[in-house]
Amino acid sequence: MDFLNWYDWIQPTNPYASIFFGIIFTILTGLITWFDTKKIRTFVLIIAGGLSFTIIGVIILNSVGYYG
């Protein structure tokens, strides 16, 4: 976990931190949604959407030079 800083959850400083926290927040959102609806299909859709959004966002930010 050498790529993380204490403030990366606010503004990630590298793509690995962005992916790490994106996965954590996606799983939390998926679990909250699952506890609310008790439907595995909704959970899977939230996880798939969150992960794809995170990965596409990191690719776009990396391509425009956001991380340095």
ChimeraX attribute file (.defattr): number of C-alpha atoms within 10 A of each C-alpha:
attribute: neighborCount
match mode: 1-to-1
recipient: residues
	/A:1	7
	/A:2	5
	/A:3	11
	/A:4	16
	/A:5	13
	/A:6	7
	/A:7	9
	/A:8	15
	/A:9	15
	/A:10	9
	/A:11	10
	/A:12	19
	/A:13	17
	/A:14	18
	/A:15	17
	/A:16	14
	/A:17	20
	/A:18	22
	/A:19	17
	/A:20	18
	/A:21	17
	/A:22	21
	/A:23	17
	/A:24	13
	/A:25	17
	/A:26	20
	/A:27	17
	/A:28	13
	/A:29	15
	/A:30	22
	/A:31	16
	/A:32	13
	/A:33	16
	/A:34	17
	/A:35	11
	/A:36	9
	/A:37	12
	/A:38	12
	/A:39	11
	/A:40	13
	/A:41	11
	/A:42	14
	/A:43	20
	/A:44	13
	/A:45	12
	/A:46	19
	/A:47	20
	/A:48	14
	/A:49	13
	/A:50	19
	/A:51	19
	/A:52	13
	/A:53	14
	/A:54	20
	/A:55	16
	/A:56	12
	/A:57	16
	/A:58	20
	/A:59	12
	/A:60	12
	/A:61	15
	/A:62	14
	/A:63	10
	/A:64	9
	/A:65	8
	/A:66	13
	/A:67	13
	/A:68	8
